[in-house]
Amino acid sequence: MTGCDHLVEIHPKDWTELKLTFNLEWPEHEFAYYLLGNYISWKKHHESLDVTCYSLNGNWREDGTFALKDGFEIYFYSAAKDVNCTTLIRLLSQIKWDSFNEISMDYLEQYHPAVERIISERHLRMASSNMANYLYMPKDRVLALRSSDTPVGFMFKKLQMKDLDYIYSQWPLRNHISYEAGYGLLKRLIVLNENVGLFNDKDVLVSWCLSDQTGAHSDLQTMPEYCRNGYGRMVVVELAKRLARAGSDSKAYVLHDNHKSNNLYNSIGFQKIQNLRWVVVNPKP
């Protein structure tokens, strides 16, 4: 009975068990697998991290339905074979949406009708909605790629906190999300996740690519004066290889109208497997 529904926290000690339930029919559920893997790693190194994972009535072992809250971000997934997303809707209905000032969600396109229903029922305001191509490349194919020779006078390095202000100033999404949320997100990704920066001989950052909370390539950027030299392709391949050597496949969510990035990833060998939504909502005043 939905009237008795409630959220039950999934203890962090059980996150690995939940993650492993998505290691079947690969790569059908890799979104949930890598999302949980990322937060398991973050929690391991930062136990005080304010991240909570919820199930509906504690029944996550039945169909892998869960929601994960990380500050202003909410992720969710369900392996239930239900085209109507009934269990997922029931779970999302239990979230206290009006306790947020801003909510950001990345989710598979198949869940969009469920999100639209929640937005309508909870009188949320959609601040932005973007559709992206979900591009994917397995690690064995990544490792078979030939790496481009690093240009003379340039070097690949992991990004540092000193690079944060510059990266944020060039971030295309900074006008879609609040400064506090966006700056804090980039800071965490630089500190905690794999990334690649290409620097010139004056230690100037000219091209970079991060990996986000779901394990996806993100925030690929090359400074305008360095474009058309293949540097973006180089950092994408370098990041993919670093992830592959660590045991991870590669993926990227590229907005439909970003033809340049879509063509770049396709030329490397990434293939579209589905669509992904990025939606930001606010409780109505």
C-alpha positions in Angstrom: 0.0 0.0 0.0 1.4 3.4 -1.0 -0.1 5.0 2.0 2.4 3.2 4.2 5.4 4.1 2.0 8.5 5.6 3.6 12.1 6.2 2.9 14.6 3.8 4.5 18.3 4.7 4.5 20.6 2.2 2.9 23.6 2.0 5.2 26.9 2.8 3.5 28.1 -0.7 4.5 25.5 -2.1 2.1 26.3 0.2 -0.8 28.8 -2.3 -2.3 26.1 -5.1 -2.2 23.7 -2.8 -4.0 26.4 -1.8 -6.5 27.1 -5.5 -7.4 23.4 -6.1 -8.2 24.0 -3.9 -11.2 26.9 -5.9 -12.5 24.6 -8.1 -14.6 23.6 -7.8 -18.2 26.5 -5.4 -18.7 26.4 -2.6 -19.6 22.6 -2.2 -19.1 22.9 -0.9 -15.5 26.4 0.6 -15.6 25.0 4.1 -14.7 24.0 2.8 -11.3 27.1 0.7 -10.9 29.6 3.5 -11.5 27.5 6.0 -9.6 27.6 3.9 -6.5 31.2 3.0 -7.0 32.1 6.7 -7.1 30.3 7.4 -3.8 31.7 4.3 -2.1 35.2 5.6 -2.9 34.3 9.1 -1.7 32.9 7.8 1.5 35.9 5.6 2.1 38.2 8.6 2.0 35.9 11.1 3.6 33.6 9.4 6.1 32.0 12.7 7.0 30.7 13.3 3.5 27.0 14.2 3.7 25.6 11.7 1.2 22.6 9.5 1.9 21.2 6.6 -0.1 17.5 5.7 0.3 15.2 2.8 -0.7 11.5 2.5 -0.6 10.4 0.7 2.5 13.9 -0.9 2.8 13.2 -3.1 -0.3 16.2 -2.3 -2.3 17.3 -5.9 -2.6 14.1 -6.7 -4.5 14.6 -4.6 -7.6 17.5 -2.2 -7.0 15.4 0.9 -6.7 17.2 3.7 -4.8 17.7 7.4 -4.6 21.0 9.1 -3.6 21.1 12.6 -2.1 24.3 14.6 -2.2 23.7 18.2 -1.2 21.6 19.8 -3.9 21.9 16.8 -6.2 19.6 13.8 -6.4 20.4 10.6 -8.4 18.0 7.7 -8.7 17.8 4.3 -10.5 15.6 1.2 -10.7 16.3 -2.2 -12.2 12.5 -3.0 -11.9 11.1 -4.3 -15.2 8.2 -1.7 -15.1 7.7 0.6 -18.0 5.5 2.8 -15.8 8.3 3.2 -13.1 5.7 2.6 -10.4 8.2 1.8 -7.6 10.5 4.7 -8.6 7.6 7.1 -8.5 6.5 5.9 -5.1 10.1 6.4 -3.9 10.5 9.9 -5.4 7.1 10.9 -3.9 8.6 10.4 -0.4 11.4 12.9 -0.9 10.9 16.3 0.9 11.3 18.4 -2.2 10.4 21.6 -0.5 13.4 21.3 1.8 15.7 22.2 -1.1 16.5 25.6 -2.5 17.7 24.0 -5.7 17.7 20.4 -7.0 19.9 19.0 -9.8 19.2 15.6 -11.3 20.9 13.5 -14.0 18.9 10.5 -15.0 18.1 8.2 -17.9 15.5 9.5 -20.4 13.2 6.5 -19.6 12.6 8.0 -16.1 11.5 11.5 -17.5 7.8 10.8 -17.3 8.2 9.9 -13.6 10.1 13.1 -13.0 7.4 15.1 -14.8 4.8 13.6 -12.6 6.7 14.5 -9.4 7.3 18.1 -10.7 3.5 18.4 -11.3 2.4 16.8 -8.1 4.8 18.7 -5.9 4.4 22.0 -7.7 8.1 22.3 -8.5 9.5 24.9 -11.0 11.7 23.6 -13.7 14.6 26.0 -14.0 16.3 24.1 -16.9 16.0 20.9 -18.8 18.7 19.5 -21.2 18.9 16.4 -23.2 22.2 14.7 -23.8 23.6 11.8 -25.9 24.8 9.1 -23.6 28.0 8.0 -25.2 29.9 4.8 -24.1 33.1 3.0 -24.8 34.2 -0.2 -23.0 37.6 -0.3 -21.4 39.0 -3.0 -23.6 38.4 -0.8 -26.7 39.9 2.2 -24.9 43.1 0.3 -24.1 43.4 -0.7 -27.8 43.4 3.0 -28.8 46.7 4.5 -30.0 47.6 7.5 -27.8 48.6 10.6 -29.7 52.1 11.8 -29.1 52.2 14.6 -26.5 53.1 17.9 -28.4 56.6 19.2 -27.8 56.6 21.6 -24.8 53.3 20.3 -23.4 52.6 17.9 -20.5 49.6 16.0 -19.1 49.1 16.6 -15.4 46.4 16.0 -12.9 44.5 19.2 -12.1 45.1 20.9 -8.8 43.1 23.4 -6.6 45.1 26.2 -8.1 43.3 25.5 -11.4 39.8 25.7 -9.9 39.1 29.4 -10.4 40.3 29.3 -14.0 38.2 26.2 -14.8 35.1 27.7 -13.2 35.5 30.9 -15.1 35.4 28.9 -18.4 32.6 26.5 -17.3 29.8 26.6 -19.8 27.2 25.6 -17.2 28.0 28.3 -14.7 24.9 30.3 -15.8 22.6 27.2 -15.3 23.3 26.6 -11.6 24.2 28.8 -8.6 27.8 29.8 -7.9 27.9 28.0 -4.6 26.7 24.8 -6.1 28.7 24.9 -9.3 32.0 26.0 -7.8 31.7 23.5 -5.0 30.9 20.7 -7.5 34.0 21.4 -9.6 36.1 21.7 -6.5 35.1 18.2 -5.4 35.6 16.7 -8.8 39.1 18.1 -9.1 40.1 16.9 -5.6 38.5 13.5 -5.5 38.1 12.2 -9.1 40.4 11.3 -12.0 41.0 14.2 -14.4 43.5 15.3 -17.0 44.9 18.7 -17.8 47.2 19.6 -20.7 49.7 22.3 -19.8 52.1 24.2 -22.0 55.8 24.9 -21.2 54.7 28.0 -19.2 52.5 25.8 -17.0 49.4 27.4 -18.6 46.3 25.1 -18.7 45.2 24.9 -22.3 42.8 21.9 -22.3 41.2 19.6 -19.7 38.5 17.0 -18.9 37.1 15.9 -15.6 35.2 12.9 -14.5 31.9 13.4 -12.6 30.0 11.6 -9.8 28.7 9.0 -12.2 32.1 8.2 -13.6 31.4 10.1 -16.9 33.8 12.4 -18.7 32.7 15.9 -18.1 33.6 19.6 -18.6 35.8 19.0 -21.6 37.2 22.4 -22.5 40.0 23.8 -24.7 40.9 27.5 -24.6 39.9 29.2 -27.9 43.4 30.2 -28.8 44.5 26.6 -28.7 41.6 25.0 -30.6 42.0 23.1 -33.9 45.2 21.4 -32.6 43.6 18.2 -31.5 44.2 18.9 -27.8 40.6 18.1 -26.8 40.9 14.7 -28.4 44.2 14.1 -26.6 42.8 14.8 -23.1 39.7 12.7 -23.8 41.8 9.7 -24.9 44.3 10.2 -22.0 41.5 10.3 -19.4 39.8 7.3 -20.9 43.0 5.3 -20.7 43.6 6.3 -17.1 40.1 5.2 -16.2 40.5 2.0 -18.2 43.8 1.1 -16.4 41.9 1.6 -13.1 39.2 -0.9 -14.4 36.5 1.5 -15.6 34.7 1.9 -18.9 34.3 5.4 -20.3 31.2 7.4 -21.0 30.2 11.0 -21.7 26.9 12.9 -21.6 27.1 15.4 -24.5 24.2 17.8 -25.1 22.4 17.1 -28.4 23.2 20.4 -29.9 26.9 20.3 -29.1 27.9 18.9 -32.5 31.6 19.5 -32.0 31.9 17.4 -28.9 29.5 14.7 -30.3 31.7 14.4 -33.4 34.9 14.3 -31.3 33.7 11.4 -29.1 32.2 9.6 -32.1 35.5 9.9 -33.9 37.4 8.3 -31.0 35.0 5.3 -31.0 32.3 6.2 -28.4 28.8 5.0 -29.3 25.5 6.3 -28.3 23.5 3.9 -26.1 20.7 6.1 -24.9 19.6 9.6 -23.9 20.2 11.3 -20.5 18.4 14.2 -19.0 19.9 17.0 -16.8 17.2 18.9 -15.0 17.4 21.6 -12.4 14.2 22.3 -10.4 13.2 24.7 -7.6 10.4 24.5 -5.1 7.8 27.1 -6.1 7.7 30.1 -3.7 
